[in-house]
Amino acid sequence: MTAILKTVRLDLRPLTDSDYPAYKRLVTDRQIAQPTGLMENPDAQQIQRWYRADRQAPRSYAVVRHQTNALIGVILFYSWVDDTGAPDETGLELGYFMDPDCWGQGFMSEAVAACLTDLARTGAPVTTVWANTLVSNTRSVRLLEKLAFRTIGDQLMAVTSGGQTLQRQALLRLDLNYR
């Protein structure tokens, strides 16, 4: 169960049915789809599949601004699998996206920091949080580095944004025990 978290400017709560219109607007925004590698112009069924899957992630947060009570982003922690493909309960993978109108204002770093602090406090077996980002997504790389993630490698990845292409993706790691 995802906890409800509060920061100075944000509420972080589970995604609800009422969040779907804002979620749909965000995942279909080209400024979000392109740097995250999301499929551009997904059909309604694909968006609904993404939304259902994101609501079922081990920890999924709607990022809601106090001032407007509007959903401005989403933070997700997905199950992690080890090199053999087996589930690894000591790791989670972080994913996130935010309304471009809110970029550069520190909202995502505030929100992710609150989620990571809560995760470290819960006593869960999770000791490592992983994140993948396109190397070209410098905003995301800087955000993760600001939050103490360390780049441990990169690889070419097939990205569907604007057609199937290969792009360089960085793998970053945060050890919760050393935060």
C-alpha positions as CSV (number, residue, x, y, z in Angstrom):
1,M,0.0,0.0,0.0
2,T,1.4,3.4,-1.0
3,A,1.6,5.8,1.9
4,I,0.3,9.4,1.6
5,L,3.2,11.7,1.9
6,K,3.3,15.5,2.2
7,T,6.0,17.9,1.4
8,V,6.1,21.7,1.7
9,R,4.5,22.1,-1.8
10,L,3.2,18.7,-2.7
11,D,0.9,15.8,-1.7
12,L,2.1,12.4,-2.8
13,R,-0.8,9.9,-2.8
14,P,-1.9,6.8,-4.7
15,L,-3.2,7.2,-8.2
16,T,-7.0,7.3,-8.4
17,D,-9.6,7.0,-11.1
18,S,-10.0,10.7,-11.1
19,D,-6.4,11.1,-12.1
20,Y,-6.8,9.4,-15.4
21,P,-7.5,12.5,-17.6
22,A,-4.4,14.3,-16.3
23,Y,-2.3,11.1,-16.6
24,K,-3.5,10.7,-20.2
25,R,-2.6,14.3,-21.0
26,L,0.9,13.9,-19.5
27,V,1.8,10.6,-21.2
28,T,0.6,11.9,-24.6
29,D,2.6,15.1,-24.3
30,R,5.5,15.0,-26.8
31,Q,7.8,16.9,-24.4
32,I,7.4,13.9,-21.9
33,A,7.2,11.1,-24.4
34,Q,10.4,11.9,-26.3
35,P,12.9,12.2,-23.4
36,T,11.4,9.2,-21.6
37,G,11.3,7.0,-24.6
38,L,7.5,6.5,-24.4
39,M,5.6,5.7,-27.5
40,E,4.4,8.8,-29.3
41,N,0.7,8.9,-30.1
42,P,-0.4,5.8,-28.2
43,D,-4.0,4.7,-28.7
44,A,-6.6,4.9,-25.9
45,Q,-6.2,1.1,-25.1
46,Q,-2.4,1.5,-24.7
47,I,-2.8,4.5,-22.3
48,Q,-5.4,2.5,-20.3
49,R,-3.0,-0.4,-20.0
50,W,-0.2,1.9,-18.9
51,Y,-2.5,3.4,-16.3
52,R,-3.7,0.1,-14.9
53,A,-0.1,-1.2,-14.7
54,D,1.1,2.0,-13.0
55,R,-1.6,1.9,-10.5
56,Q,-0.6,-1.7,-9.6
57,A,3.1,-0.8,-9.2
58,P,4.5,-1.7,-5.7
59,R,4.5,2.0,-5.0
60,S,2.8,4.5,-7.3
61,Y,2.4,8.2,-6.4
62,A,0.3,10.9,-7.9
63,V,2.3,14.1,-7.5
64,V,-0.3,16.8,-6.6
65,R,0.5,20.5,-6.1
66,H,-1.0,21.9,-2.8
67,Q,-1.6,25.3,-4.5
68,T,-3.8,24.0,-7.2
69,N,-4.8,20.5,-6.1
70,A,-3.8,19.4,-9.6
71,L,-1.9,16.3,-10.6
72,I,1.4,17.5,-12.0
73,G,3.3,14.3,-12.2
74,V,3.7,10.6,-11.3
75,I,6.4,8.6,-9.5
76,L,6.5,4.9,-9.8
77,F,8.5,2.1,-8.2
78,Y,8.5,-1.1,-10.2
79,S,9.6,-4.5,-9.1
80,W,13.2,-5.2,-9.9
81,V,14.5,-8.4,-11.5
82,D,18.1,-9.7,-11.2
83,D,20.4,-10.7,-14.0
84,T,18.7,-14.1,-14.2
85,G,15.2,-12.6,-14.6
86,A,14.2,-13.6,-11.1
87,P,12.4,-11.1,-8.8
88,D,14.7,-9.3,-6.5
89,E,12.9,-8.1,-3.4
90,T,15.9,-6.0,-2.4
91,G,15.6,-3.7,-5.4
92,L,13.0,-1.4,-7.0
93,E,13.2,0.5,-10.2
94,L,12.2,4.2,-10.2
95,G,10.2,5.9,-12.9
96,Y,8.7,9.3,-13.1
97,F,7.4,12.1,-15.3
98,M,6.1,15.6,-14.7
99,D,4.1,18.3,-16.5
100,P,6.6,20.3,-18.6
101,D,5.0,23.5,-17.1
102,C,6.4,22.5,-13.8
103,W,10.0,21.6,-15.0
104,G,12.9,23.5,-13.4
105,Q,11.0,24.4,-10.2
106,G,12.4,21.6,-8.0
107,F,9.0,19.7,-7.7
108,M,10.3,16.3,-8.9
109,S,13.4,16.4,-6.7
110,E,11.2,17.3,-3.7
111,A,8.8,14.5,-4.5
112,V,11.3,11.8,-5.2
113,A,13.3,12.7,-2.1
114,A,10.2,12.3,0.0
115,C,9.4,8.9,-1.6
116,L,13.0,7.7,-1.0
117,T,13.0,8.9,2.6
118,D,9.7,7.1,3.2
119,L,11.0,3.9,1.5
120,A,14.2,3.9,3.7
121,R,12.0,4.4,6.8
122,T,9.6,1.6,6.1
123,G,11.9,-1.2,7.1
124,A,11.1,-2.9,3.7
125,P,13.8,-5.3,2.4
126,V,14.6,-2.8,-0.4
127,T,18.2,-1.7,-0.2
128,T,18.7,-0.5,-3.8
129,V,16.8,1.7,-6.1
130,W,17.6,1.6,-9.8
131,A,16.8,4.1,-12.5
132,N,17.2,4.0,-16.3
133,T,17.2,7.2,-18.3
134,L,18.2,8.2,-21.8
135,V,21.7,9.8,-21.7
136,S,20.2,12.6,-23.8
137,N,17.7,13.3,-21.0
138,T,20.0,15.6,-19.1
139,R,17.3,16.9,-16.8
140,S,16.6,13.4,-15.6
141,V,20.3,12.5,-15.2
142,R,20.9,15.7,-13.2
143,L,17.9,15.0,-11.0
144,L,19.1,11.5,-10.2
145,E,22.6,12.6,-9.5
146,K,21.3,15.4,-7.2
147,L,19.5,12.6,-5.3
148,A,22.8,10.7,-4.9
149,F,22.2,8.1,-7.6
150,R,25.4,7.0,-9.3
151,T,25.8,6.0,-12.9
152,I,27.1,2.5,-13.1
153,G,26.9,2.0,-16.9
154,D,25.1,2.6,-20.1
155,Q,23.9,0.7,-23.1
156,L,22.1,1.1,-26.4
157,M,18.4,0.6,-25.9
158,A,15.5,0.3,-28.5
159,V,13.3,3.4,-28.0
160,T,9.8,3.6,-29.6
161,S,9.5,7.4,-29.3
162,G,9.1,8.6,-32.9
163,G,9.8,5.2,-34.4
164,Q,12.1,2.3,-33.3
165,T,15.6,3.7,-32.8
166,L,18.6,2.9,-30.7
167,Q,19.6,5.4,-28.1
168,R,22.1,5.4,-25.3
169,Q,20.5,4.7,-21.9
170,A,22.2,5.2,-18.5
171,L,21.7,2.8,-15.6
172,L,21.9,4.6,-12.2
173,R,21.9,3.1,-8.7
174,L,21.1,4.4,-5.2
175,D,22.0,2.4,-2.2
176,L,19.5,3.3,0.5
177,N,21.8,2.1,3.3
178,Y,24.3,4.8,2.4
179,R,22.0,7.8,1.9
